[in-house]
Amino acid sequence: MPSTEPLFRPFELKSLKMPNRIVMAPMTRGMAPEGIPGEANAAYYRRRAEGQVGLILSEGTVIDRPASRNLPGIPFFHGDAALAGWKKVIDEVHAAGGRMGPQIWHTGSTRGGEWEPESPVESPSGLLAPDTPRGKAMTEEDIADTIAAFAKASGAAARLGFDLVELHGAHGYLIDEFFWPGTNLRDDRWGGATIRERSRFAAEVVAAVREAIGPDLPLSLRVSQWKQQDYTQRLATTPEAMTEWLLPLVDAGVDLLHCSQRRFWEPEFPEIDGEDGLNFAGWAKKLTGAATISVGSVGLKGADFLGSFGGQSTEAAELDKLLTRMDRNEFDLIAVGRALLADPHWVTKIKGGHADELSQFSPAALAELA
């Protein structure tokens, strides 16, 4: 295996100082009763800080909007009780020497299962997917209130002492539903024929959040081509289209693009630079100049994370492809999901040369905060 040294280079971005390049990927746990993170949640994140993860990203936490979550146990990032719970989380992480950012989201019209929220779900055009109605189309007032709610939650994160804020703009959730022409059929200023036009909502959210958190706290935005409604969907089929999509968001205030792929080693545009070409995060960095996080089945072989929710286990995999790409500075950070879920000591085992001791991921890990 190539040297693991590229994983353990320090990284700095504005006020964030990381001892290594490893990020704990956000993973929905749905184990916050009444939307309030408790002792078990705090201990879960603290264990990853004790395991020397460079930056921990929380599971998705929702803004103060009706039907902003698609599962009942997803935590809030609003209200005194929930924010007090998050204060306990970040204090525990800091006490263990870690760094952490909340991932702030609105799940739009997506389904998380059979559970239904009390209020109708909202989305750009009242669609779950192309030609699939669900919920209601957002009014101008809804959009303005949603932008304000993103900013309010992010401002709270800054006041609580988090080290970064991440917005979820991927996987077919609300922000991504504005990007996607199949779910954004609006004929006002929030829609349009081009990806740049449909990025207006995201850019307005980013600008409002930047104002709320100030200039020094890093702001990350998670983006993806694929949607949970359509795994084959691509918003940008050329580098030019990707620039039109992502550069306005960086200009609006994004410091870090968290580029979600199902498999990080797959090239984004193989027709341009071959089968060993840049992945999504590599192209995003090249086109925008922003720092990037790559993610997607890191350290595992077999089923990707979608298969895990269907009950498939995965074994630990070699890191050669990752280390090669890290060594050539294709992207800045790498997010690790299920491998860290299965083994809180993943980082220290890799650093110590004990990759043979890594735990296998089992879907049973999804059922507990271990």
C-alpha positions, 0 to 999 in steps of 0.5 A: 500500500502507498504511504498514508502520509497524504492523509495526515497532512495538516489542513487549514481553511479560514479559522478551521485547523485540522491535524489531518485530511479525514472527515467523518461524513454526515450519516442520518441516524434518526436517533434524536427523540423529539428532535433533541440530541441527548447524551447518547448523541454527544457520546457518539460524536465524542468517540470519533473525536477521541479516534482522531477524526480531523473534522466531524460532520453531524448527521443532517439537522433541520431548519425551522420549517414545517415538514423539514425532515423526512424521519421522526428522529432527525434532530432539529437545529432550532429551539432552545432544547435542541440547541442546548443539546447541540451545545453539549455535543460540541463541548464534548467534541472539543473536550476530546480535541476534535472539530465539528460542524453541523450539517443543516438541511431541509429534506424537501419533498423526499420520503424517508420511509412510511412516516409522514409529517403533520404538515404538507411537504414543500418543494419548488414545484410540488414534485418529488421527482419528474412527473411525480407530484407530492406536497405543495409548491413553495410561495415567495413567502415560503422561500423567503422564510426558508432562506431566513431559517437556514441563516438563523440555524447557521448563526446559532451554530456559530454562536454555539462554537462549532468550527464550520457550517455545512449546508446540504444541497445534494441527494434530491433534498430541497436545495437540490430540488431547485437545481434539478430541472425535473423538480424545478418547473418554476417560471419565476426568478427561482426557476429557469432553463439553465443550471445557473438560473436554478442555482439562485435559491442556493446562492441566496441561502449561501449569501444569507448564511455567510452574513449570519456566520461572519467572514471567518467561519468556513462554510461547506456545501454538499452537492451531488449529481445523483439524486435518491429519486434517480441514481443516474441523474447528472446536473452537469454533463460538461465542465462548462455546465459544472462551472455554471452550477458551482462557481456562483455558489462559491462566489456567494460565499461557499469555502468548501464543496463537499462533492458526493459520489457513490464511488469516489474513484469513478472519473467524472468526465472520462471522455475528457481525461480517461478512466483515471481522470479527475473525480467530481471533487477534483473537477469542482476544485479545478473549475472553481478554485474552492477547496473540496471534500470527496466522498463515496464508499471510502475504505470499503468494497462490495455494496455502496452505501445505498446497498447498506440500507438494503441490508448488505454488509461490506468488507474493509478495502485497500486504500491505494486508489485514495492515497494516489489521488490524495498524493496528487492533490486532486481534492483536499479532504476525504470523508469517510462514512460507513467505515467510521460508523463500524469502527470509531478507531479507523483513523488511528488504525490507518495511521498506525499501520493496522489496516488489517484490524479494521472492523467490517461494516454491518447494517446492524451498525445503522441501528445503534449509536456505537 
